Amino acid sequence: MAVGGAPQTSGAAAPWWKFGHVWLIVAITLAALAGGLFTVYLAMQAPPEPAAATTGAQAADNAALEPALQARNRTSMRNGQAMGRSRAPQN
C-alpha cells in the first residue's frame, strides 16, 4: 500500500476489452442500431389492405357517428363565434 491508503497500480494499463463499461456501451449501441434497422424494415413493408365494409355496415357507422359529429360542429361554431370568427371551420 502506498502512502495515504491508496493501492499501488502498475504502470501498465489493462487492455480496453477487459473493462465492463466498454462492453455496456458497445451493447447499447448495437441494440439501438438493430432496433433502428428493424424499424426501417417494418416501415418498408406494404401496409395490409383495409377490410372492405359493406354498405349496410357503412351506413350503420355513419348513423352511429352522426350525433358526435353534430356536437363537434356545434361546439366549434360556438367557439368560433366567441373568438370573433364569422364562419364555421373547414373539415
N, CA, C and O atoms as a GROMACS GRO file, in nm:
protein
  364
    1MET      N    1   0.083  -0.117   0.000
    1MET     CA    2   0.000   0.000   0.000
    1MET      C    3   0.088   0.123   0.000
    1MET      O    4   0.194   0.129   0.062
    2ALA      N    5   0.039   0.221  -0.072
    2ALA     CA    6   0.113   0.346  -0.079
    2ALA      C    7   0.072   0.435   0.036
    2ALA      O    8  -0.014   0.400   0.117
    3VAL      N    9   0.133   0.547   0.041
    3VAL     CA   10   0.104   0.643   0.146
    3VAL      C   11  -0.038   0.694   0.127
    3VAL      O   12  -0.078   0.723   0.014
    4GLY      N   13  -0.114   0.707   0.232
    4GLY     CA   14  -0.249   0.758   0.225
    4GLY      C   15  -0.353   0.649   0.206
    4GLY      O   16  -0.472   0.680   0.198
    5GLY      N   17  -0.315   0.524   0.200
    5GLY     CA   18  -0.410   0.415   0.190
    5GLY      C   19  -0.454   0.380   0.048
    5GLY      O   20  -0.535   0.290   0.031
    6ALA      N   21  -0.404   0.448  -0.052
    6ALA     CA   22  -0.441   0.418  -0.191
    6ALA      C   23  -0.358   0.301  -0.239
    6ALA      O   24  -0.237   0.295  -0.212
    7PRO      N   25  -0.420   0.207  -0.309
    7PRO     CA   26  -0.343   0.093  -0.358
    7PRO      C   27  -0.248   0.135  -0.469
    7PRO      O   28  -0.276   0.228  -0.546
    8GLN      N   29  -0.137   0.066  -0.476
    8GLN     CA   30  -0.041   0.094  -0.583
    8GLN      C   31  -0.087   0.024  -0.710
    8GLN      O   32  -0.135  -0.089  -0.706
    9THR      N   33  -0.071   0.093  -0.823
    9THR     CA   34  -0.103   0.033  -0.951
    9THR      C   35   0.024   0.023  -1.032
    9THR      O   36   0.115   0.104  -1.018
   10SER      N   37   0.027  -0.076  -1.115
   10SER     CA   38   0.144  -0.089  -1.201
   10SER      C   39   0.135   0.013  -1.313
   10SER      O   40   0.028   0.068  -1.337
   11GLY      N   41   0.241   0.038  -1.380
   11GLY     CA   42   0.245   0.138  -1.486
   11GLY      C   43   0.166   0.095  -1.610
   11GLY      O   44   0.124   0.180  -1.688
   12ALA      N   45   0.146  -0.035  -1.630
   12ALA     CA   46   0.077  -0.084  -1.749
   12ALA      C   47  -0.073  -0.088  -1.723
   12ALA      O   48  -0.118  -0.145  -1.623
   13ALA      N   49  -0.150  -0.029  -1.814
   13ALA     CA   50  -0.296  -0.031  -1.802
   13ALA      C   51  -0.351  -0.158  -1.866
   13ALA      O   52  -0.290  -0.215  -1.956
   14ALA      N   53  -0.465  -0.200  -1.818
   14ALA     CA   54  -0.529  -0.319  -1.874
   14ALA      C   55  -0.583  -0.287  -2.014
   14ALA      O   56  -0.615  -0.171  -2.041
   15PRO      N   57  -0.594  -0.386  -2.102
   15PRO     CA   58  -0.649  -0.360  -2.236
   15PRO      C   59  -0.796  -0.318  -2.227
   15PRO      O   60  -0.865  -0.349  -2.129
   16TRP      N   61  -0.843  -0.249  -2.328
   16TRP     CA   62  -0.978  -0.192  -2.325
   16TRP      C   63  -1.087  -0.296  -2.315
   16TRP      O   64  -1.191  -0.269  -2.256
   17TRP      N   65  -1.066  -0.414  -2.370
   17TRP     CA   66  -1.172  -0.515  -2.368
   17TRP      C   67  -1.192  -0.580  -2.233
   17TRP      O   68  -1.282  -0.662  -2.216
   18LYS      N   69  -1.110  -0.547  -2.137
   18LYS     CA   70  -1.125  -0.605  -2.004
   18LYS      C   71  -1.209  -0.518  -1.911
   18LYS      O   72  -1.229  -0.552  -1.794
   19PHE      N   73  -1.259  -0.404  -1.962
   19PHE     CA   74  -1.344  -0.316  -1.882
   19PHE      C   75  -1.490  -0.342  -1.918
   19PHE      O   76  -1.526  -0.342  -2.035
   20GLY      N   77  -1.573  -0.362  -1.816
   20GLY     CA   78  -1.714  -0.395  -1.839
   20GLY      C   79  -1.794  -0.281  -1.897
   20GLY      O   80  -1.885  -0.304  -1.977
   21HIS      N   81  -1.764  -0.157  -1.859
   21HIS     CA   82  -1.842  -0.044  -1.909
   21HIS      C   83  -1.824  -0.026  -2.059
   21HIS      O   84  -1.913   0.027  -2.125
   22VAL      N   85  -1.710  -0.067  -2.115
   22VAL     CA   86  -1.689  -0.059  -2.260
   22VAL      C   87  -1.788  -0.151  -2.330
   22VAL      O   88  -1.848  -0.112  -2.430
   23TRP      N   89  -1.804  -0.272  -2.278
   23TRP     CA   90  -1.897  -0.366  -2.340
   23TRP      C   91  -2.042  -0.321  -2.324
   23TRP      O   92  -2.126  -0.349  -2.411
   24LEU      N   93  -2.072  -0.253  -2.216
   24LEU     CA   94  -2.206  -0.198  -2.198
   24LEU      C   95  -2.236  -0.093  -2.305
   24LEU      O   96  -2.344  -0.093  -2.364
   25ILE      N   97  -2.141  -0.006  -2.330
   25ILE     CA   98  -2.159   0.097  -2.434
   25ILE      C   99  -2.172   0.034  -2.571
   25ILE      O  100  -2.257   0.074  -2.650
   26VAL      N  101  -2.089  -0.066  -2.600
   26VAL     CA  102  -2.096  -0.135  -2.729
   26VAL      C  103  -2.231  -0.206  -2.743
   26VAL      O  104  -2.292  -0.200  -2.849
   27ALA      N  105  -2.278  -0.272  -2.638
   27ALA     CA  106  -2.404  -0.347  -2.645
   27ALA      C  107  -2.522  -0.253  -2.665
   27ALA      O  108  -2.611  -0.284  -2.744
   28ILE      N  109  -2.525  -0.139  -2.596
   28ILE     CA  110  -2.636  -0.044  -2.612
   28ILE      C  111  -2.636   0.013  -2.753
   28ILE      O  112  -2.743   0.030  -2.812
   29THR      N  113  -2.520   0.044  -2.806
   29THR     CA  114  -2.510   0.097  -2.942
   29THR      C  115  -2.559  -0.005  -3.043
   29THR      O  116  -2.635   0.030  -3.134
   30LEU      N  117  -2.517  -0.129  -3.029
   30LEU     CA  118  -2.561  -0.233  -3.122
   30LEU      C  119  -2.710  -0.261  -3.111
   30LEU      O  120  -2.776  -0.288  -3.212
   31ALA      N  121  -2.764  -0.256  -2.990
   31ALA     CA  122  -2.908  -0.277  -2.973
   31ALA      C  123  -2.987  -0.164  -3.038
   31ALA      O  124  -3.091  -0.190  -3.099
   32ALA      N  125  -2.940  -0.041  -3.025
   32ALA     CA  126  -3.008   0.072  -3.090
   32ALA      C  127  -3.001   0.060  -3.242
   32ALA      O  128  -3.099   0.089  -3.311
   33LEU      N  129  -2.888   0.019  -3.293
   33LEU     CA  130  -2.873   0.001  -3.437
   33LEU      C  131  -2.965  -0.110  -3.488
   33LEU      O  132  -3.030  -0.093  -3.591
   34ALA      N  133  -2.972  -0.221  -3.417
   34ALA     CA  134  -3.060  -0.331  -3.457
   34ALA      C  135  -3.206  -0.288  -3.452
   34ALA      O  136  -3.284  -0.322  -3.541
   35GLY      N  137  -3.244  -0.214  -3.348
   35GLY     CA  138  -3.382  -0.165  -3.338
   35GLY      C  139  -3.416  -0.068  -3.450
   35GLY      O  140  -3.526  -0.074  -3.504
   36GLY      N  141  -3.324   0.019  -3.486
   36GLY     CA  142  -3.346   0.112  -3.596
   36GLY      C  143  -3.360   0.041  -3.729
   36GLY      O  144  -3.447   0.075  -3.809
   37LEU      N  145  -3.275  -0.057  -3.753
   37LEU     CA  146  -3.286  -0.134  -3.878
   37LEU      C  147  -3.416  -0.212  -3.885
   37LEU      O  148  -3.477  -0.222  -3.991
   38PHE      N  149  -3.459  -0.268  -3.773
   38PHE     CA  150  -3.586  -0.340  -3.771
   38PHE      C  151  -3.703  -0.244  -3.795
   38PHE      O  152  -3.799  -0.281  -3.863
   39THR      N  153  -3.695  -0.124  -3.742
   39THR     CA  154  -3.799  -0.024  -3.765
   39THR      C  155  -3.805   0.015  -3.912
   39THR      O  156  -3.914   0.030  -3.967
   40VAL      N  157  -3.690   0.031  -3.975
   40VAL     CA  158  -3.687   0.062  -4.119
   40VAL      C  159  -3.746  -0.055  -4.198
   40VAL      O  160  -3.820  -0.033  -4.293
   41TYR      N  161  -3.713  -0.177  -4.160
   41TYR     CA  162  -3.769  -0.294  -4.227
   41TYR      C  163  -3.922  -0.295  -4.217
   41TYR      O  164  -3.990  -0.321  -4.316
   42LEU      N  165  -3.975  -0.267  -4.099
   42LEU     CA  166  -4.120  -0.264  -4.082
   42LEU      C  167  -4.183  -0.151  -4.163
   42LEU      O  168  -4.292  -0.167  -4.218
   43ALA      N  169  -4.116  -0.037  -4.169
   43ALA     CA  170  -4.170   0.077  -4.243
   43ALA      C  171  -4.171   0.051  -4.393
   43ALA      O  172  -4.255   0.106  -4.464
   44MET      N  173  -4.081  -0.030  -4.442
   44MET     CA  174  -4.073  -0.058  -4.586
   44MET      C  175  -4.175  -0.163  -4.631
   44MET      O  176  -4.198  -0.178  -4.751
   45GLN      N  177  -4.235  -0.234  -4.538
   45GLN     CA  178  -4.333  -0.336  -4.573
   45GLN      C  179  -4.460  -0.270  -4.625
   45GLN      O  180  -4.496  -0.160  -4.583
   46ALA      N  181  -4.529  -0.338  -4.716
   46ALA     CA  182  -4.655  -0.287  -4.768
   46ALA      C  183  -4.761  -0.297  -4.658
   46ALA      O  184  -4.771  -0.400  -4.591
   47PRO      N  185  -4.838  -0.192  -4.639
   47PRO     CA  186  -4.941  -0.198  -4.534
   47PRO      C  187  -5.050  -0.297  -4.575
   47PRO      O  188  -5.076  -0.316  -4.694
   48PRO      N  189  -5.115  -0.359  -4.478
   48PRO     CA  190  -5.223  -0.452  -4.512
   48PRO      C  191  -5.341  -0.376  -4.571
   48PRO      O  192  -5.366  -0.261  -4.536
   49GLU      N  193  -5.412  -0.441  -4.659
   49GLU     CA  194  -5.529  -0.380  -4.721
   49GLU      C  195  -5.640  -0.369  -4.617
   49GLU      O  196  -5.664  -0.464  -4.542
   50PRO      N  197  -5.707  -0.256  -4.611
   50PRO     CA  198  -5.817  -0.245  -4.516
   50PRO      C  199  -5.934  -0.334  -4.556
   50PRO      O  200  -5.958  -0.358  -4.675
   51ALA      N  201  -6.004  -0.382  -4.458
   51ALA     CA  202  -6.120  -0.467  -4.486
   51ALA      C  203  -6.230  -0.382  -4.547
   51ALA      O  204  -6.262  -0.274  -4.497
   52ALA      N  205  -6.285  -0.430  -4.655
   52ALA     CA  206  -6.392  -0.357  -4.721
   52ALA      C  207  -6.520  -0.372  -4.641
   52ALA      O  208  -6.564  -0.484  -4.612
   53ALA      N  209  -6.579  -0.260  -4.606
   53ALA     CA  210  -6.704  -0.263  -4.530
   53ALA      C  211  -6.821  -0.270  -4.627
   53ALA      O  212  -6.817  -0.211  -4.736
   54THR      N  213  -6.922  -0.340  -4.588
   54THR     CA  214  -7.041  -0.346  -4.672
   54THR      C  215  -7.118  -0.215  -4.660
   54THR      O  216  -7.096  -0.138  -4.566
   55THR      N  217  -7.205  -0.189  -4.752
   55THR     CA  218  -7.279  -0.063  -4.749
   55THR      C  219  -7.367  -0.053  -4.625
   55THR      O  220  -7.386   0.056  -4.570
   56GLY      N  221  -7.420  -0.165  -4.580
   56GLY     CA  222  -7.502  -0.164  -4.459
   56GLY      C  223  -7.419  -0.128  -4.337
   56GLY      O  224  -7.464  -0.053  -4.250
   57ALA      N  225  -7.298  -0.181  -4.331
   57ALA     CA  226  -7.210  -0.152  -4.218
   57ALA      C  227  -7.165  -0.006  -4.222
   57ALA      O  228  -7.153   0.058  -4.118
   58GLN      N  229  -7.140   0.046  -4.342
   58GLN     CA  230  -7.100   0.186  -4.354
   58GLN      C  231  -7.213   0.279  -4.310
   58GLN      O  232  -7.189   0.379  -4.243
   59ALA      N  233  -7.334   0.246  -4.348
   59ALA     CA  234  -7.448   0.329  -4.310
   59ALA      C  235  -7.468   0.325  -4.158
   59ALA      O  236  -7.500   0.428  -4.098
   60ALA      N  237  -7.449   0.209  -4.098
   60ALA     CA  238  -7.463   0.198  -3.953
   60ALA      C  239  -7.354   0.278  -3.882
   60ALA      O  240  -7.380   0.343  -3.780
   61ASP      N  241  -7.231   0.273  -3.936
   61ASP     CA  242  -7.122   0.351  -3.876
   61ASP      C  243  -7.149   0.500  -3.888
   61ASP      O  244  -7.128   0.575  -3.792
   62ASN      N  245  -7.196   0.544  -4.003
   62ASN     CA  246  -7.225   0.687  -4.021
   62ASN      C  247  -7.338   0.731  -3.929
   62ASN      O  248  -7.333   0.840  -3.872
   63ALA      N  249  -7.439   0.646  -3.915
   63ALA     CA  250  -7.551   0.681  -3.828
   63ALA      C  251  -7.506   0.688  -3.682
   63ALA      O  252  -7.554   0.772  -3.606
   64ALA      N  253  -7.415   0.599  -3.644
   64ALA     CA  254  -7.368   0.597  -3.506
   64ALA      C  255  -7.282   0.720  -3.475
   64ALA      O  256  -7.282   0.769  -3.362
   65LEU      N  257  -7.211   0.770  -3.575
   65LEU     CA  258  -7.122   0.885  -3.553
   65LEU      C  259  -7.193   1.020  -3.568
   65LEU      O  260  -7.138   1.123  -3.529
   66GLU      N  261  -7.312   1.020  -3.623
   66GLU     CA  262  -7.379   1.146  -3.653
   66GLU      C  263  -7.399   1.237  -3.531
   66GLU      O  264  -7.371   1.357  -3.542
   67PRO      N  265  -7.444   1.188  -3.415
   67PRO     CA  266  -7.459   1.279  -3.301
   67PRO      C  267  -7.326   1.340  -3.257
   67PRO      O  268  -7.320   1.457  -3.219
   68ALA      N  269  -7.220   1.262  -3.262
   68ALA     CA  270  -7.089   1.314  -3.222
   68ALA      C  271  -7.043   1.421  -3.319
   68ALA      O  272  -6.987   1.522  -3.277
   69LEU      N  273  -7.064   1.401  -3.447
   69LEU     CA  274  -7.022   1.500  -3.547
   69LEU      C  275  -7.102   1.629  -3.532
   69LEU      O  276  -7.047   1.738  -3.545
   70GLN      N  277  -7.230   1.616  -3.506
   70GLN     CA  278  -7.312   1.736  -3.488
   70GLN      C  279  -7.268   1.814  -3.365
   70GLN      O  280  -7.261   1.937  -3.368
   71ALA      N  281  -7.240   1.744  -3.257
   71ALA     CA  282  -7.196   1.811  -3.134
   71ALA      C  283  -7.060   1.879  -3.155
   71ALA      O  284  -7.038   1.990  -3.106
   72ARG      N  285  -6.972   1.813  -3.227
   72ARG     CA  286  -6.841   1.872  -3.254
   72ARG      C  287  -6.856   2.000  -3.336
   72ARG      O  288  -6.793   2.101  -3.306
   73ASN      N  289  -6.939   1.994  -3.439
   73ASN     CA  290  -6.957   2.110  -3.525
   73ASN      C  291  -7.026   2.224  -3.449
   73ASN      O  292  -6.991   2.341  -3.467
   74ARG      N  293  -7.121   2.191  -3.365
   74ARG     CA  294  -7.190   2.293  -3.289
   74ARG      C  295  -7.094   2.363  -3.194
   74ARG      O  296  -7.095   2.485  -3.182
   75THR      N  297  -7.011   2.284  -3.126
   75THR     CA  298  -6.915   2.341  -3.033
   75THR      C  299  -6.812   2.425  -3.106
   75THR      O  300  -6.772   2.531  -3.057
   76SER      N  301  -6.768   2.380  -3.222
   76SER     CA  302  -6.669   2.456  -3.299
   76SER      C  303  -6.727   2.589  -3.343
   76SER      O  304  -6.657   2.691  -3.342
   77MET      N  305  -6.854   2.589  -3.383
   77MET     CA  306  -6.916   2.714  -3.426
   77MET      C  307  -6.929   2.811  -3.308
   77MET      O  308  -6.906   2.931  -3.323
   78ARG      N  309  -6.966   2.758  -3.190
   78ARG     CA  310  -6.978   2.844  -3.072
   78ARG      C  311  -6.843   2.904  -3.034
   78ARG      O  312  -6.833   3.022  -3.001
   79ASN      N  313  -6.740   2.819  -3.038
   79ASN     CA  314  -6.607   2.868  -3.002
   79ASN      C  315  -6.560   2.972  -3.103
   79ASN      O  316  -6.498   3.072  -3.066
   80GLY      N  317  -6.590   2.950  -3.229
   80GLY     CA  318  -6.551   3.046  -3.331
   80GLY      C  319  -6.623   3.178  -3.314
   80GLY      O  320  -6.563   3.284  -3.332
   81GLN      N  321  -6.750   3.173  -3.280
   81GLN     CA  322  -6.826   3.296  -3.259
   81GLN      C  323  -6.772   3.370  -3.136
   81GLN      O  324  -6.766   3.493  -3.135
   82ALA      N  325  -6.735   3.296  -3.034
   82ALA     CA  326  -6.681   3.358  -2.914
   82ALA      C  327  -6.546   3.425  -2.941
   82ALA      O  328  -6.510   3.522  -2.876
   83MET      N  329  -6.474   3.371  -3.038
   83MET     CA  330  -6.343   3.426  -3.070
   83MET      C  331  -6.354   3.532  -3.180
   83MET      O  332  -6.252   3.590  -3.219
   84GLY      N  333  -6.472   3.557  -3.230
   84GLY     CA  334  -6.490   3.660  -3.329
   84GLY      C  335  -6.483   3.613  -3.473
   84GLY      O  336  -6.475   3.695  -3.564
   85ARG      N  337  -6.485   3.483  -3.495
   85ARG     CA  338  -6.486   3.431  -3.633
   85ARG      C  339  -6.627   3.432  -3.684
   85ARG      O  340  -6.722   3.403  -3.610
   86SER      N  341  -6.643   3.464  -3.810
   86SER     CA  342  -6.778   3.473  -3.865
   86SER      C  343  -6.822   3.347  -3.936
   86SER      O  344  -6.942   3.328  -3.957
   87ARG      N  345  -6.730   3.260  -3.974
   87ARG     CA  346  -6.772   3.139  -4.046
   87ARG      C  347  -6.726   3.013  -3.972
   87ARG      O  348  -6.638   3.017  -3.886
   88ALA      N  349  -6.788   2.904  -4.008
   88ALA     CA  350  -6.760   2.776  -3.943
   88ALA      C  351  -6.625   2.723  -3.991
   88ALA      O  352  -6.583   2.754  -4.102
   89PRO      N  353  -6.557   2.644  -3.908
   89PRO     CA  354  -6.428   2.586  -3.950
   89PRO      C  355  -6.448   2.486  -4.062
   89PRO      O  356  -6.553   2.423  -4.072
   90GLN      N  357  -6.345   2.470  -4.145
   90GLN     CA  358  -6.348   2.373  -4.254
   90GLN      C  359  -6.314   2.235  -4.202
   90GLN      O  360  -6.232   2.221  -4.111
   91ASN      N  361  -6.375   2.132  -4.260
   91ASN     CA  362  -6.344   1.993  -4.220
   91ASN      C  363  -6.227   1.943  -4.296
   91ASN      O  364  -6.185   1.828  -4.277
   0.00000   0.00000   0.00000
